[in-house]
Amino acid sequence: MRSNMKKPIVAVLKTKPETVIEDYHRLLDFAEIDNYLDKKKPTGLKINISWHKYYPACSTTPWQLEGTIRSLLKRGVKQESLTALHNKTVVVDDRVGGVANKQDQVTREMFGLAHAHLNDPGEEWVHYQPRGKMMVLPEIYPEGIMIPKRFADTNIIQFPTMKTHVFTTTTGAMKNAFGGLLNTRRHWTHGVIHETLVDLLTIQKEIHSGLFAVMDGTFSGDGPGPRCMRLHETDYILASADQVAIDAVAAKMMGFEPLQLKYLRLADERGLGVARLEAVEVRGEEIQGVNFGFKSGSTFASRGQRLIYHGWLKPLERLLLRTFLAPWSYIASRIYHDVFWYPLIGRRRVKRALATKWGRLFQKY
């Protein structure tokens, strides 16, 4: 039956700082965004902040936001219907990150958009009973699945970057929903992260009036992402209404076989999107010969987490991560990333990145 279905489109463009804003408009044309967003409904811009420090390829770029917002306004989307959506985690401060990554400078200062910090006390979360079959979320949250009330019947645009990840090998549009649909206890799901992403995509398709993803790969990262990565200028941008397909194309470009990534294979098998590249229409650039040769990796912090999620500490997972002992892991992560890794390693990498063409563009915002 699938063979008779229209292939999902993934738009891919090579870009440069001088044309990137206009290229984002062309990118959305190629991806036929007008067919997938209901302009009568509010649209949430789900911004990615993987670190409250600026580290290239880690979080949504300012030109990614500017190019997309300008394109949406040209298409007749009302400025007042757009809301920038942020979420914090137990180790990442979204307010600090929005400034450090110059996202606020675009959404607030350049366009005056409304903002919503999803984990603020004033944000209402409601119980949601999915219609589709869940893989793991009901067991993880037996008291019920909670989602932001504002997400119902709205369009959502995901803004991931092209990078690897310590737990999912690659991360993109599907993983970006992880920060919006789940509250700060989302780390409870890390032991079954692939199944969790599939559950979340099922929920997204039920509650949103339109779904779209815009991915920035001008800088991209390999190694132990989403923070401690090796940085590369790869000069690509991608867009699609199919979160599985855009993540599959990005994975292939990074050097991975999409169907070997569990979250993509499961999503494809459940009909939530297409991870088989022969069944995806790529528009814009020829990508058959693109292979960045990226590898995933681990950090000291992630190796400790793996012992809890999959190793000999597994029997203690609930005690260590869901009781009064849980803050020890947050403190350990903050110390490792902010106090040790960034000053000793990350800062030098950022300095080199800021001297590149994309780094110079970042400094102009």
N, C-alpha and C positions, 0 to 999 in steps of 0.2 A: 504493500500500500504506500510505503514511503516513497517509492520510485516515482509515483505520480505527483508528489508534492513539489511545490516550487522550492528551489534551492535557496537557503538563506544567503544573504549578501554580507560579505565582510569587505569594507573599503579599506584600502591600504595606500598611503601616499608617502613618498620620500619628500622631505621638507628641509627648510633652512630658516634661520632667524628672520631674514629679510621678508619672507613670504608666509611664515607660519600662520598668521592670523587669517589671511585669505585662503590658505590651504585648508584650514579647518572648515571653512564654508564649502569649499569644493568637496572635501571629504564627506560632509553630511549630505551633499547632493548625491554623490556616488552611492551612499548607504540608504538613500531614499527615506530620510528621517520623517518627512512629512506624512508618510503612510503609517507611521507607528505611534505618533503622539497625538492625543486629542487636545486641540488648542483651546477647547472650552473648559478644560480641567486644569487645576493647578499643577505645576511641574516642580518637583524637588530635584535639586542638583546635589547628588550624594558625593560629597568631597571626601577624598582619601587622605587621612593624616596618619601615617604609620610611625611617625616620630615627631615630637614637638621641637626638634632641632631641624635646621635645614640640612638635608643630605640628598644629593641628586638621585633621581629615580625612585626615591622612597615614597613621595607623596605627590598628590595632584599639582601640576605646574601652573603658574599664573597664566601662561599663554594658552594652555589647554582650556582654562576657564574663559579667558577673554575671547578666544576664537569661537568657542561654542556659543557663548552668550550673544556675541554680535551676530552670529549666524541665525540664532533663534529669533532675535529681534527683527532681522531682515525678513524672516519668514512669517511675520505677523504675530508672533507670540508676545503677549503683553508683559511688560517689565514687572508689573505688580503681581503677575501670576507665578513668578519665579521665586523660589526660596532656596538659599544655600543651607544645606543640611550637614551638620557636624556631629561627630560622636567621640566621646572620650573612652579610654580603656583604663584598666587598673594601673597601667604604667605609662600612658600617654595623655598629656594635657591638650585637649583640642583647641582651647582658646589661645594658649601660647603657640601651638603649632600653626594655627591659622595666620598669625602674624609673621612667624619665622619663615614660613614657606610662601609668604606674600600672596596668599589666597584672599585674605581679608582686604588687601589693598585693591584687588580687582572687584570682588563682589560688593564690598561696602563703599569704598571710595570712588571707584570708577563707575559703577552702575547703580549704587544705592539699593541693592537688593535686600529683602527681608532675610533674617537669619534665624535658624532654629538649632539650638544645641540639645540634641535628643535626650541626653541624660540629665538635663537640668531638672530641678524639682518641679518647675511649672509645666513640664511636658507630660501630657497624659498618655499613659500606656494602658491598653485594654486587652482582655483575654481574647484569643482568637482560636477557633476550632477549625483546622484545615479540612477542606473537603477531600483533597487528595490523600493518598496513603503516605504516611510518614515512615521514615526509616529509623530515626533515633530520638527525635526531639521530645516526644511524649514521655519516654523513659528518663531522659535527663531532667525534664521539668514536669514532674508528676502533678504539681500544683496547677499546671496549665501554661500554655504558650502565650507570652505577652508580646505585643507589637505596638509601635507608636500609633496613636489614634489618627494622627494627621496623614498616615500613609494610605488610608483607605480611599479608593477611587481617585488616585492622583497618578500623574505620570512620574516616572523616576528615570533620571539619567545617571548612570554610574560613571565615575571618573577615575579609573584605575591607571596605574603606570605599568610599564613592561619590566617585570622583575621575577626573580626566583624567590622561593620561600622555604624555610627550614622544615615545615610540616607538610606542605602540599606540592612541593617541587617547583611549581610555578604559581603565580597568583595574578588575578585579573578581575574581570567583571563579576564573576560569581562570588569570589572572595570579598569583593567590595561591599556586597549586601550584608555580609557577616557583621559589619560594624553598625549597620542601620537597623536591622530587624531584631537583633538581640541586644539585651541590656548589658551592663558591665559584668554580669556573670557569664558572659559568652565563653570565657576560658574553660568553663566546665565541659565544653564540647570538644576540646582539642584532641582528646583521645579517639574521637570518631569524627574528625573534621571533614573528611570526604563526604560521608553520609549527611552530615549537617548541612553542607553547602547544597546538596541535592534537595534536602527538605526545604531549605530557604528559597530555592528557585521555584519549587512547587508553590510555596506561599506567595511569592512575588507575582506569579502568573494569575493567582486567584484574586489578589487585592488591588493590583495596579491597573489603571486604565490604559497605560502605555509604558513600555520598557525599552530602554536604549542604553548603549554603552559607548563611551568615547575614551580611547586609550592613548596615552602619550608614551612614545618610545624614542623621544629625542635624546634624552639620557636613558639608559637602561642599566640594570644591575644583575650580576650573577654571583653565585656563592651563597652564603648564609643570610638570605633576605628574610624579612623585608627591610632590615636596617643595616647590618654589617656587610654590605655588598662591595664587590669590585665594580667600578664605574666605567661605562662605555658611552661614547657618542655614537648612537646608531641612526638618528635622523629620521625615524618613521613615526607616523601617526595612523591610528586605526579607528574604525567605527562600525557598529552593527546593532541591529535590533535583536540578534540572537547571542545571548551571553555565552553559551557553550561554544558557538562557532568562533567568536572573536577570541576567546581564550585558547581554542584549539589552534587557530592560525598563529597567534602570538607564541604559543608553545613551540610550534614547528619552526618558526623563525628563530627562536632562541636555541633550537637544537634538540628538542624533545619530540618523541612520538606521542601525539595527543591521546591515543587510546591506551597508552601505558600509564597515563595519569588517572588514578582511580576516580576522582571526582568528575572528570570529563567522560570517562567510560560509563559510569553509573547514570549520569544525566542523559547521555545519548541513548542508553538502553531503555530509559524510562520515557523517552520521547519528549524531553524537556528542551531539547535543542540538538544541534548536529555537531559531533566531534570528528566525523569521518570526512577528511579533507576532500575526497573525491565527490562528496555530496554538498560542498560549499562553493558558492560563486565568489571568487575574489576579484574585486574591481580596482583599477587604478594602476597598481604596480605588479610586475611579475615577481613572484616570491619563491618559485621552485628552487632557485639556486641560493636562496638566503639561508644561512646557518651561522648564527653567532657563536656556536660552540659553547654555550653556557652550561654550567654545572651547578647543582644545588649544593648545600653544605650545612655545617652545624657550627654553633658557637658553644662556648662553655655553658652559657645559660640554657641553650636549647637542648644540649646533651643531658643536662639535669632534668629538664622537663620530659624528655623522652623516657628516662628511667621511671618517671611517675606514670606516664600515660601508657607505656608499652613494656617497661622493664621490670626489674625485681622490686621496685617500689610501688607497683600497680596496686597491691592490696591496701596500700595506705593513701591512695588517691583522694578519697573522700575526706579523710582526716586532714591531709595536708592542704587541700585546696578548697574545702567547703566548710571549714570550722574556724574557730578563733585563731588557728595557726596559719591561716591562709596569707595574712599580710607579709609573712617572712619571704614568700616567693616574689611578691611585688617589689619589696625592698631590694632583694637580691638582683632582680632584673634591672631596676633603676641604677643600682650601684655599678653593675657590670657595664651597661650601655652608656650611661651618662657620666659616670665618674672615671671608669677605666678605659673602655674601648674608644669613645669619641675623642677624649683629649690625647690619647697615645697614638691612635691610628686614624680615626675618622677626620679629625681636623685637617691633617695634611692632605687627605684625599679631597676634601671640600676646597681647600685652597687651590689645588691643581685644577679642579673642575671649574672654579670661578674664572680661571684664566682662559677657558675655552670659549668658543662662539656662543654656546648656550649659557655658559656661566655669565658672560658679559650681558646677555639679554636679561637674565634673571636680575642682575644688579640694577637694571634700568627701571624696574617696577617699584 
